[in-house]
């Protein structure tokens, strides 16, 4: 079943809803979202590499792609609250130019490297193989929301035992865990992965849920202008946040509906609990 601009995937109004339309649609799009109403923006736009998303959204030349990026950034940033933040997925080919543009509008907090843990097979013989995505983390103001405790990584038993003897590490911090670094080693979703949906650039829940937990308060709102397979919506719902966003491809809109419906459906009695942890 296809979705339309007036067909809610979940909830009512603009909250917990994905619009099957271009975020820059002059007759709707981002104009549907009140300014200053969103805690977190997560954007995974087409990379301009010619991938097939069922339309021509990834077939712009470099100059046109950068101009389009600036256009959607200027349209989406007013939706952020004053203490809101942005995560944007990019490729090394265009991240330098886009980071410069974003630094004119926001404060850059981190450049995060997502190591996709791709096997070392094949690749170019004239350059190093690319096995990562670049993620820019930006904030509107110095008092941006960031909940480090929500994303701390537990120490293993061996590390706790070794570090408990150090005068520089308190027991409190050993129990709380450590701060994630700016290199995130999370495997991409292979074809047989239980999360995998029919989308060429689907992001793992582990990556997106870390963003949501750290940068959106409980009950807050996450906006994704390029929903794709709907991972941002799924992550927001799993983490107790609201979502809203846009997806141009009707087939992917239906995929998002199915993924959200699956969250609400009770698990079969015989199925083991395989819930994901970020």
C-alpha positions as CSV (number, residue, x, y, z in Angstrom):
1,X,0.0,0.0,0.0
2,X,1.4,3.4,-1.0
3,X,1.3,6.4,1.4
4,X,0.4,9.9,0.5
5,X,1.2,13.3,2.0
6,X,-2.0,13.2,4.0
7,X,-1.6,9.6,5.2
8,X,-0.1,9.3,8.6
9,X,2.3,6.4,9.3
10,X,1.7,6.8,13.0
11,X,0.1,9.2,15.4
12,X,-1.7,12.4,14.5
13,X,-0.7,15.9,13.3
14,X,2.9,16.3,12.3
15,X,4.3,14.2,15.2
16,X,5.1,10.6,14.7
17,X,4.4,10.9,11.1
18,X,6.3,10.4,7.9
19,X,5.2,12.4,4.8
20,X,5.6,10.7,1.5
21,X,6.8,13.8,-0.3
22,X,9.9,16.0,-0.9
23,X,10.9,17.9,2.2
24,X,11.4,20.9,-0.1
25,X,7.9,20.6,-1.7
26,X,6.5,24.1,-1.9
27,X,3.0,22.9,-1.3
28,X,3.9,21.1,1.9
29,X,7.2,19.7,2.9
30,X,9.1,21.3,5.8
31,X,6.5,24.1,6.0
32,X,4.3,21.5,7.8
33,X,6.8,21.5,10.8
34,X,6.6,24.5,13.2
35,X,9.8,26.5,13.5
36,X,11.7,25.9,16.8
37,X,9.9,22.6,17.5
38,X,12.5,19.9,16.9
39,X,15.2,18.7,19.3
40,X,17.4,16.8,16.9
41,X,17.9,16.6,13.1
42,X,19.3,13.4,11.6
43,X,20.0,13.7,7.9
44,X,21.3,11.0,5.6
45,X,20.9,12.7,2.2
46,X,21.8,11.1,-1.1
47,X,25.5,11.3,-1.5
48,X,25.6,12.4,-5.1
49,X,27.2,9.1,-6.2
50,X,24.5,8.0,-8.7
51,X,22.9,5.3,-6.5
52,X,19.4,4.1,-7.5
53,X,16.8,5.2,-5.0
54,X,14.0,4.7,-7.4
55,X,14.2,8.3,-8.6
56,X,16.9,10.8,-9.8
57,X,17.7,12.2,-6.3
58,X,21.3,11.0,-6.4
59,X,22.2,12.0,-9.9
60,X,23.3,15.6,-9.6
61,X,26.7,16.8,-10.6
62,X,29.0,18.2,-7.8
63,X,28.1,21.9,-8.1
64,X,24.3,21.2,-8.3
65,X,24.6,18.7,-5.4
66,X,26.3,21.3,-3.1
67,X,23.8,23.9,-4.1
68,X,20.9,21.5,-3.3
69,X,22.5,20.7,0.0
70,X,22.7,24.3,1.0
71,X,19.1,24.7,0.0
72,X,17.7,21.9,2.2
73,X,20.0,22.9,5.1
74,X,18.7,26.4,5.1
75,X,15.1,25.1,4.9
76,X,15.5,22.6,7.8
77,X,17.6,24.5,10.4
78,X,14.8,26.9,11.5
79,X,12.9,23.8,12.7
80,X,15.5,23.2,15.4
81,X,15.1,24.4,19.0
82,X,17.8,26.9,20.2
83,X,19.6,24.0,22.0
84,X,19.1,21.5,19.2
85,X,21.7,19.7,17.1
86,X,22.3,18.0,13.8
87,X,23.9,14.8,12.7
88,X,24.6,14.5,9.0
89,X,25.9,11.4,7.1
90,X,28.3,12.3,4.3
91,X,31.0,10.7,2.1
92,X,34.7,11.9,2.1
93,X,34.1,13.2,-1.5
94,X,31.8,16.1,-0.3
95,X,32.2,16.4,3.4
96,X,34.9,19.1,3.4
97,X,32.7,21.5,1.3
98,X,29.6,20.7,3.3
99,X,31.3,21.1,6.7
100,X,32.5,24.6,5.6
101,X,29.0,25.6,4.7
102,X,27.6,24.2,8.0
103,X,30.2,25.9,10.1
104,X,28.9,29.2,8.8
105,X,25.5,28.4,10.4
106,X,26.3,26.2,13.4
107,X,29.1,25.1,15.7
108,X,30.8,21.9,14.8
109,X,31.1,19.6,17.8
110,X,32.6,16.4,16.3
111,X,33.6,14.7,13.1
112,X,32.6,11.1,13.6
113,X,34.0,8.3,11.6
114,X,31.6,5.4,11.1
115,X,33.8,2.4,10.4
116,X,31.5,0.0,8.5
117,X,33.8,-2.9,9.2
118,X,33.9,-3.9,5.6
119,X,36.0,-7.0,4.7
120,X,39.3,-6.2,3.0
121,X,38.4,-7.6,-0.4
122,X,38.7,-6.1,-3.8
123,X,38.7,-2.3,-4.2
124,X,40.7,0.1,-6.3
125,X,44.3,-0.5,-7.2
126,X,45.0,3.2,-7.4
127,X,43.8,4.4,-4.0
128,X,43.0,3.1,-0.5
129,X,39.7,1.3,-0.1
130,X,37.0,3.5,1.4
131,X,35.4,1.7,4.4
132,X,33.8,4.5,6.4
133,X,31.1,7.2,6.3
134,X,31.8,10.6,7.7
135,X,29.3,12.0,10.2
136,X,29.2,15.7,11.1
137,X,27.8,16.6,14.6
138,X,26.8,20.2,14.8
139,X,24.9,22.3,17.4
140,X,23.0,25.6,17.3
141,X,24.3,26.9,20.6
142,X,26.9,26.3,23.4
143,X,24.2,24.9,25.7
144,X,23.1,22.2,23.3
145,X,21.5,19.1,24.8
146,X,23.9,16.1,25.2
147,X,23.3,13.2,27.6
148,X,26.6,11.4,27.9
149,X,25.4,9.1,30.6
150,X,22.7,7.6,28.2
151,X,25.4,6.4,25.8
152,X,28.3,5.3,28.0
153,X,29.8,2.0,27.1
154,X,30.2,-0.5,30.0
155,X,33.6,-1.7,30.9
156,X,34.1,-5.5,30.7
157,X,34.8,-7.4,33.9
158,X,38.5,-7.7,33.1
159,X,39.0,-4.0,32.6
160,X,37.0,-3.2,35.8
161,X,39.3,-5.5,37.8
162,X,42.5,-4.0,36.3
163,X,41.4,-0.4,36.6
164,X,40.0,-0.7,40.1
165,X,43.5,-0.7,41.4
166,X,44.3,2.7,39.9
167,X,44.2,5.8,42.0
168,X,43.1,7.8,38.9
169,X,39.9,5.9,38.2
170,X,37.1,6.0,40.7
171,X,34.6,3.1,41.3
172,X,31.8,5.4,40.2
173,X,33.2,5.9,36.7
174,X,34.0,2.2,36.3
175,X,30.4,1.4,36.9
176,X,29.1,4.2,34.7
177,X,31.2,3.2,31.7
178,X,33.3,5.2,29.3
179,X,32.5,7.9,26.7
180,X,32.2,6.6,23.2
181,X,35.0,7.8,20.9
182,X,34.7,9.6,17.6
183,X,35.3,6.4,15.7
184,X,32.3,4.1,15.8
185,X,33.0,0.6,14.6
186,X,29.6,-0.9,13.8
187,X,29.2,-3.4,11.0
188,X,27.1,-2.4,8.1
189,X,23.9,-4.4,7.6
190,X,24.7,-7.4,5.4
191,X,22.0,-9.1,3.4
192,X,21.1,-11.7,6.0
193,X,21.1,-9.3,9.0
194,X,17.8,-9.3,10.9
195,X,17.5,-5.5,10.6
196,X,18.1,-5.5,6.9
197,X,15.3,-4.0,4.8
198,X,15.2,-3.4,1.0
199,X,17.2,-0.2,0.9
200,X,20.7,0.3,-0.6
201,X,22.1,2.5,2.2
202,X,20.2,1.5,5.3
203,X,22.0,2.6,8.5
204,X,22.2,0.3,11.6
205,X,20.0,1.0,14.5
206,X,23.0,1.0,16.8
207,X,24.4,4.0,15.1
208,X,21.2,6.1,15.0
209,X,20.0,5.1,18.5
210,X,23.3,6.4,19.9
211,X,22.5,9.8,18.3
212,X,18.9,9.8,19.5
213,X,19.8,8.9,23.1
214,X,22.6,11.4,23.3
215,X,21.1,14.4,21.6
216,X,17.3,14.2,22.0
217,X,15.7,14.3,25.5
218,X,13.2,11.7,26.4
219,X,9.9,12.7,24.8
220,X,11.6,15.0,22.5
221,X,11.3,15.2,18.7
222,X,13.6,13.9,16.0
223,X,13.3,15.2,12.4
224,X,14.7,13.3,9.4
225,X,14.2,15.0,6.0
226,X,15.4,11.9,4.1
227,X,13.8,8.9,5.9
228,X,14.9,6.2,3.5
229,X,14.1,2.9,5.2
230,X,12.9,4.6,8.3
231,X,15.7,3.8,10.7
232,X,15.4,7.2,12.4
233,X,11.7,6.7,13.0
234,X,12.3,3.2,14.4
235,X,15.1,4.4,16.6
236,X,13.1,7.3,17.9
237,X,10.1,5.1,18.8
238,X,12.3,2.4,20.4
239,X,14.0,5.1,22.5
240,X,10.8,6.9,23.7
241,X,11.1,9.9,21.4
242,X,8.8,11.4,18.8
243,X,9.7,11.5,15.1
244,X,8.7,13.3,12.0
245,X,10.1,13.4,8.5
246,X,9.9,13.0,4.8
247,X,10.6,10.3,2.2
248,X,10.2,10.9,-1.6
249,X,9.9,7.3,-2.7
250,X,6.5,5.7,-2.1
251,X,8.0,2.2,-1.9
252,X,10.2,3.3,1.0
253,X,7.2,5.0,2.6
254,X,5.5,1.6,2.7
255,X,8.7,0.0,4.0
256,X,8.7,2.5,6.9
257,X,5.1,1.7,7.6
258,X,5.9,-2.0,7.8
259,X,8.9,-1.4,10.1
260,X,6.9,0.7,12.5
261,X,4.0,-1.8,12.5
262,X,6.5,-4.5,13.3
263,X,7.5,-2.6,16.5
264,X,3.9,-2.5,17.6
265,X,3.2,-6.2,16.9
266,X,3.6,-8.7,19.7
267,X,6.5,-11.2,19.2
268,X,5.5,-14.8,18.6
269,X,5.5,-16.8,21.8
270,X,8.2,-19.2,20.5
271,X,10.6,-16.5,19.4
272,X,13.6,-15.8,21.5
273,X,14.2,-12.3,22.7
274,X,16.6,-10.8,20.3
275,X,16.1,-7.1,21.0
276,X,18.9,-4.8,19.9
277,X,21.1,-2.8,22.2
278,X,22.8,0.5,21.1
